[in-house]
Amino acid sequence: MRTKATLLTYLIVFAIVLTVPILIGAVIVTYRFANAERARLETQAEDANQEIVTLIDQEISTRLAMLQALATAPALLEGDIASFDAQARNLAARTGTHFSLLTLTGQALLNTRQRSGTPLPPTSDPDILREVRRSRGVYVSNAFRGSVSGDFHVQVAVPILRGEEVIAILASAFKTAQLVELLLQGLPQGQFYATILDRNGIVAARSRSPEEWIGRRFPLLEEAISGGDRGNISIVTAQGVPVFAHYRRSERSGWVVAAAVEREALTAPLAKSLETLAILAAGLAGLAMLGAGWVGAKLTRAHTSLVTAAEALGKGCVIAAPDTRLHETNLVGTALAAASRSIAVEAGELLRANQALEGRVVSGTHELSAKTALLETTLETMTQGLIVIDRDGRVPVCNSQARRMLDLPQDLLGTCPTVHALVAYRAARVSAADSADQMLRLLNPEPHRGPFLVLRPGPDEAAINEVAIETQTVPLPDGGGFVRTFTDVSAYRRQERLLENARDAAEKANRAKSEFVAMISHEMRTPLNAMIGYSELLLGNAGLNTDARRSAERIQSAGAALLNLVDDILDTGRIDAGIIAVQAEPFSLQEVVDDAMDLVRASAQDKGLQLEAILHSRSDAFFIGDGHRLRQILLNLLNNAIKFTRSGSVTLTVAEGMMRETRRHYRFTVEDTGIGISQHEHGNLFQRFHQLDPSMNRQFGGAGLGLSITKQLVERMGGTIGFQSTFGTGSTFWFELPLEPTAPVKAILSGQALAPARAATILVAEDVVVSQELARELLEAAGHTVDVVTNGAEAVEAVKAGAYDMVLMDLSMPDMDGLEATRLIRASAAASRATPIVACTANVLPEHVDSFSSAGIDAYLRKPLRRKELLATVDRVLTRGEARSERETSPPSPNTVWDFICLLGPQKVTAALDRLTSELEALIVDDPTGTLAGKQLADRAHTVISTARMLDLSELADCCMELETACRNASGIPEGLERLGPVIEAAFTTIARLRRDIKRYAG
């Protein structure tokens, strides 16, 4: 009985003790809840304040963005107020935002709120003019009363600048009622309200009674917020109501926004919570006393049975569930019984799991050992070196290839050394100044371009080998270091050097081949010059008898055939070298076809063949393309057709095809009634040096290059070529080319307006006697006076001593060649340096032509000389020389522009002007004697010379030649640049004038 009473007492005391902390905890929780509720309301006020400031800043920023966009409108900057008015009203209609344009006196030039043409009053905000002109930036006004409506407004404005000067103001005003809407939008539900004060402390908007407060001062709020741009304040309103508020100043407008809540709303949760707590405390005390007595009785009855069961369970026995009158005791006893049975079962399972785990540990240990061995074997047999560096800068892994490449010992790497230890070892191992730096770069995780050159000891101590090593880096996860692999590329580098040497040797051999071809061409053209030239002189003699004329014609025909062979060989060399050029300039399709037919007409007539051309195109049609190459293709096909046709006809047909983009495709067909081509020869027809059979070669002649060159030219021009032929019934060769139509070139551009030929004094520099006599007879027959010299040195002295209108200069002469002589003439006194020089040579590869221009040659003729080509070139050069002399004393005439276009075509002249402009801009630098002194400046000056010569800018070309010479000699560079400056400025002026002339006369 004593035990029961004691337990009940304990329970009552326990209940009391338990109730007191619960009550204390409830008080604390209630207090914290009230504080949390108050903090929540304060946070809501602060968030509302931030939201309102954001909304206001967004509204102002949106208006400023529209104003700044309008301020840069082209109509406004051009002074077109009417167009700008329409643009502003269109934006106002779409956005609901109105704009006004103010002068610096405040007068409104336009206002989208008013109809166009309505007289507008000046601005009601005088500060806007002063502030915008002072800051030249955006301006947000304080609240002000409108002069028309009497409502309070706010205005944002941006300046309209002309340079640094403010010329007008673009503004957008809106009523403060919109600010009230922003306040209501940003405030949460409840007893919150907000006020906006402008920079002058005037109420610009208020969520409660706005019509009563807007435009007035709020002294209490103004005084409370004087401490900074943001914070919390507690004040008493004019009606005596305590409030809490959070205020923040807008960075965009400078206004202060205060969001407030009444203190009564903050303390209401606490009072309500305390009242509820008192009721809860009384109820808890009563329930605790009753519960303690009831629980005590229950526990006393169950005590004995539970103690017994617990003792049995503590001994590890399986117990039975007790049976008492207390349900809770029965539940606990049942749980204890179940726990005893579960513990017994789990003990057995734990024993079996422990045995299984021991077996898995043993198996995993064996598997890990096998994988470790496999990994070590893989690392050691890799052809690449591999090294691992952890985040602490240590090297835990380094395979044998890495040790060999980096010359590192196994015993040092076995201690997991640091990178600094490896660097120190290398520095001591290799007695080189940069060995430590090499090792640091090899072990640096930063990527490296190109192979490392590593020094390591050779077979003896005095020798050091250089090894090229390429690296690749893979970072480990979470910044835990990196893995770097090393590949020895020394053999590859040696192979590259061998390949480079082989390439250099091949290029040298190719250059030697080109020089050989040029030399052979020159040697063959020299006798051809005499053969063709003298045959032309004989054929021009009206008194020549029939037999002599036939002999002369055969000589000329044989010479022309041999010349075609030389041209084919040179074209083949150009195509192999990839330097054959396809021009893009206007040409007449009718003229190209007529020229080709005229050139083969005599051959067709000799064989009695009917020769016909059918052109399905307008006779005045012009196209952009390479007319010269098209003529060459037609001549090859027509000559082939005539060659292999004994009787019948040869017909050239030109048909229009479909239009693709800007180009029309034309199909050219050459059909003959000749011997035809057998089927087994079709696949080899366009192969180089291939002919049908040896008997054909003997019967018809030729080297088998014509069709090969023709095919490559057609493909280079973007076309296709093919044929149909049956042995014994003739052949049809066709090709298609895309041609871009263009407007017909004016007659004046065809050369008809050039000045007629005149008698001139010409110096011929030629070492071959036959060529001297031929040139003299051709020129004297045209009415010119001719003097002859035999080498370049004599030519230089003759030009200095006599007044010659032109020099015909052979480039391959003994003692001094024509290029060197031309350079000396151009570098001589002003009286002779401007004498036109025409080169006469068989070396007409592109690299040779470039050297002609850089040396100062005005034009060139290809041997053998043809009467028509020689006299036309002489007339053209003499006419251009007269135009150049006239420009020295008078403004340039349009004839100069026509001359350029006639020679090159409008598009090529324009492209040359663009190229010269780029070259001159590259030549102009701020520090010519520093950054670009030497070879680079010489190269840039050299690139200008060729284009300047072609465009007849002789003074510019001469100054660039002098500057190039100064750079090569490393002396006189500043003086050369000083002379070049004014010449470049004059060249820019000439280039601009030439562009205008081309547009005027060629458009």
Summary of the structure (lengths in Angstrom):
residues: 1003
radius of gyration: 51.9
end to end distance: 131.0
largest distance: 170.8
contacts: 3036
relative contact order: 0.04
helix: 56%
strand: 18%
